[in-house]
Amino acid sequence: MATARRNARRSRPTLRERLISVSGVVQRGTHHAVTVSAVLLLLVCAYAAVDALRSQPVERIVVLGKLEHLRESAVRDALDGKLQGGLAFLNLAELRAELEALPWVYGAQLRRRFPDTLEVRVVEQLPIARWGDEAFLNHEARIIEVVDAQRWEDLPRLRGPLGSEARLMNHYLRLLERLRPLSLTPVALSEDGFGQLRATLDGGLVLEFGEHEFSLRLQRFVQLWNRELAVTTRTPARVDLRYEKGAAVAFGSAQQVAGLTPDSENR
């Protein structure tokens, strides 16, 4: 019994041990409280920062890029009423879509410049051909709108079924490339409902290419021009290339058939 009592007394913590234990608990509790306070402080600071950014309006819009047909005021007007929420929270993708919907805008890029500036870079559309009676095509053969259509009356005119824009643009560029060394310039290219291609040159000469073998028939015309038409004293009015091995040339009201041998087509 006496031994058990002595062991029980030894197992009880001393006063010093109790004080050390209590001190550890207090320290852990204090550390936890400091950590919670720091987190709360960070949250408060983050909220204040977000609120400050949200309340910071766009004070300036800087328009970059060379503008020839589009006024800076049109860019600002397109963005007017869409800049709420502060500079940091603007939806730049939506703003870009608004700008690219303008008639003369091909592409737009927007960038935030803190603290209060929205930077806008605009690339204008460049019409390179007329499409039909009223529309225009850009360098990607996309139909675009222009404001001062009369200014572009001298552009080449392409005409064809809806969906043929890219094909006709490629044919026209090919014509331009092959005829430029001959001092000839195509001013119009059309495709009818049957796929028949017809080109008109700056002097009024009409070229009938038909539906198939455009490149081959263009090569045939180049050979015919260099060999006969460029040196003739008569002015050709129409060249029909819808023949297997030759072409029909009309000089005013008269018409003759210019034959090409197979060997000449391969030269």
Protein Blocks (a to p, Z undefined) as FASTA:
>chain_A
ZZmmmmmmmmpccfklmmmmmmmmmmmmmmmmmmmmmmmmmmmmmmmmmmmmmmmccfbd
cdedjdfkbcfklmmmmmgoplggijklccfklmmmmmmmpmklmbdcdddddfkbccdd
ddddddfbdehjlbccdfkopacddfblmlmmmpccddddehilmmmmmmmmmmmmmmmm
nopacfbdcddfkopacdddfkopacdebjnhklmmmmmmmmmmmmmmmmpcbdcfbdcf
kbfkbccddehjbccdddddfklmmZZ
